[in-house]
Amino acid sequence: MLTRRRVLGVGATVIASWIWASLAVRLWPARNHVQLSDPGSTTDGRYVALGRAYLQRYPDEALQSRLSRLVPADPVLRSRQVRDDFVTGQVVTLGGWILSRTECRFCALHVLADERQGRG
Amino acid sequence: MIINLDQWDSREVIKCDLCIAGSGAAGLSIALQFIDHPHYNVVVLEGGDRNFSAASQEIYQGRNLGIDYVGLDVTRLRYLGGTTNHWGGWCRPLDSMDFDVRSWVPYSGWPIGPKDIAPFRPAAHQILDLGGLDYAPEIYVAEGAGLFQFDPKLLEHKLWWLSKPVIRFKSKYQAALEKAETVTLYLNANLTNVQPSHDGRRVVRFDVLTNHGKRLQVRSRQYVLALGGLENPRILLNSRSRHHNGLGNQHDVVGRYFMEHPHGPFCEILIERDLDRGFGYPQRWGHDGRPGRVGICVTEAAQRDFKILNHSFTILYLSTQRNKSKGVRALLDLTGTMEDQHDDDFWKDVWELIKDTEGAAKGVYNIALGNEVPPQKTAIYSRSEQAPNPDSRVVLIDEVDRLGLRRIGLDWRLTELDKHTIRTATRILAREMGRQGLGRVKLPEWLLNDDPNDWPEELVGGHHHMGTTRMATDPRLGVVDKDCRVHGLENLYIAGSSVFPTGGFANPTLTIVELALRLAQHLKEYL
């Protein structure tokens, strides 16, 4: 039976959803879409895991200064280099994922930076 | 005409000019060429009835001895029309390279080429209700649907036409067979033996058993086995009155080289943007109203360079409708805007909404902006050619069916070349998708090792049974010659995919019908 209390409850839920919606776009990046050419949030666990896996595979690259020279700081250049990696075969298989070496190095760079700053 | 042997007060000897065992795609395609032919009397033997029956289907039971495979009585059908009663309608011709001897593919090469079967394609298209002959994928581009721009040295697009609604030979051709005066189809006519002459050079009769135990003989000038890739070798192996190894099996080839098309979602994919927006990969309707599918295929050059078999990918998507979260669905139900409102439970919807406010919020945001809820998961489906392997085979086992025939065991085996093909083709796809900024591909664990015996549970075949009475000029490497005549026997032929020496990745039905029509023409010349 439809009571005032129940209608108010549903109404509040609906309004809360709409309010939540306006916040959601800022709090959640679209998880189905991946901006792998420029990994955004380095606090995303996937990128941390990827960076660590890369450093484990290639421990000789665990130097922030070295990786900084190999990975362009400019996102446009970095994105271009990522795509070039797939052309030239500079790909790495990590956990089964076939990835550009540049994007792996980018993730590794930020893992090293976080560790240096005590955040790793 | 169609006669049910179980209800027929039959004479014991049936005489004809041509006897075809099997009423599937191959058998009926041949029989149709003789309807109302002025000179020849043709008999078709079908072991089942007009409709499915468990009793008939039980004859097809067998055992899986190798890689896990679907039940042998599930993968094929034993009644009028055969396995066309459940096929999927996908049609594509074999590629030119599929016919070639390839140095990196042992036992590859057909004794005939594409030009030997191409003349029969128009008629095959008519039989299969496929319409025109244009297989160029560009016609999809013309419809405003884009395709990815792959490196043409590595990947290219190829087209399947779909028989849709899928043609069932029984539905389409039963009436014509009923009216035919020169073709007689016998139902419940169980072929139990192929009897050769004393010198073993000719077949003199087919032995038939009805379901009531009555025995008949069919005596013909020419004989065709069109029972399918599992049953063709079975009847040859069981016909042992003159040779203890079975008929046509002097070199122990019958039943060997069983091939399937290994299928499966063999990789995961992460997409950078919606792949289904403006791209022509899901099924679309071509310019003349025919449905088709575009696949992504490894080029001949890449096959040669990487020494792999033929391979294709098709892109599947989950419906965005199905991807709406429970919260969104509940909200839309409540507001009466859900297209497929399936639930009148008001309070259930409210509860779902409360439980999944996050999903509802995201969904509402996308809907408010007019975005389709993006697909949660995109799957890439692989269809691969299998390398011919003599150890992948159909054998007789000790169990006997009610007709007195030994059943078969299927020992399906794959090799390192098959795994190398799937892994390499997937890597090629991964690099191309990365190059174009489309996404990233993940290989599963089983593809990262070289163990030829490590295959996943999700590996399936396409119900394509090929190679078990393969075509070859040398009788040590094949059961039939280039005319599909059994080596050493003047008047026994085999029709169907069991004669394929290699299988490409294309679904076999179109080629089955083309070869059947070619055989029919040959038979008319020799009758």
Boltz contact constraints between the chains, C-beta under 6 A:
constraints:
  - contact:
      token1: [A, 10]
      token2: [B, 350]
      max_distance: 6.0
  - contact:
      token1: [A, 13]
      token2: [B, 353]
      max_distance: 6.0
  - contact:
      token1: [A, 13]
      token2: [B, 354]
      max_distance: 6.0
  - contact:
      token1: [A, 17]
      token2: [B, 357]
      max_distance: 6.0
  - contact:
      token1: [A, 17]
      token2: [B, 360]
      max_distance: 6.0
  - contact:
      token1: [A, 17]
      token2: [B, 361]
      max_distance: 6.0
  - contact:
      token1: [A, 17]
      token2: [B, 364]
      max_distance: 6.0
  - contact:
      token1: [A, 20]
      token2: [B, 357]
      max_distance: 6.0
  - contact:
      token1: [A, 20]
      token2: [B, 361]
      max_distance: 6.0
  - contact:
      token1: [A, 21]
      token2: [B, 361]
      max_distance: 6.0
  - contact:
      token1: [A, 21]
      token2: [B, 364]
      max_distance: 6.0
  - contact:
      token1: [A, 21]
      token2: [B, 365]
      max_distance: 6.0
  - contact:
      token1: [A, 24]
      token2: [B, 361]
      max_distance: 6.0
  - contact:
      token1: [A, 24]
      token2: [B, 362]
      max_distance: 6.0
  - contact:
      token1: [A, 24]
      token2: [B, 365]
      max_distance: 6.0
  - contact:
      token1: [A, 25]
      token2: [B, 365]
      max_distance: 6.0
  - contact:
      token1: [A, 32]
      token2: [B, 374]
      max_distance: 6.0
  - contact:
      token1: [A, 34]
      token2: [B, 270]
      max_distance: 6.0
  - contact:
      token1: [A, 34]
      token2: [B, 272]
      max_distance: 6.0
  - contact:
      token1: [A, 36]
      token2: [B, 440]
      max_distance: 6.0
  - contact:
      token1: [A, 83]
      token2: [B, 435]
      max_distance: 6.0
  - contact:
      token1: [A, 86]
      token2: [B, 431]
      max_distance: 6.0
  - contact:
      token1: [A, 86]
      token2: [B, 434]
      max_distance: 6.0
  - contact:
      token1: [A, 86]
      token2: [B, 435]
      max_distance: 6.0
  - contact:
      token1: [A, 87]
      token2: [B, 435]
      max_distance: 6.0
  - contact:
      token1: [A, 96]
      token2: [B, 442]
      max_distance: 6.0
  - contact:
      token1: [A, 96]
      token2: [B, 443]
      max_distance: 6.0
  - contact:
      token1: [A, 97]
      token2: [B, 440]
      max_distance: 6.0
  - contact:
      token1: [A, 97]
      token2: [B, 442]
      max_distance: 6.0
  - contact:
      token1: [A, 98]
      token2: [B, 430]
      max_distance: 6.0
  - contact:
      token1: [A, 98]
      token2: [B, 441]
      max_distance: 6.0
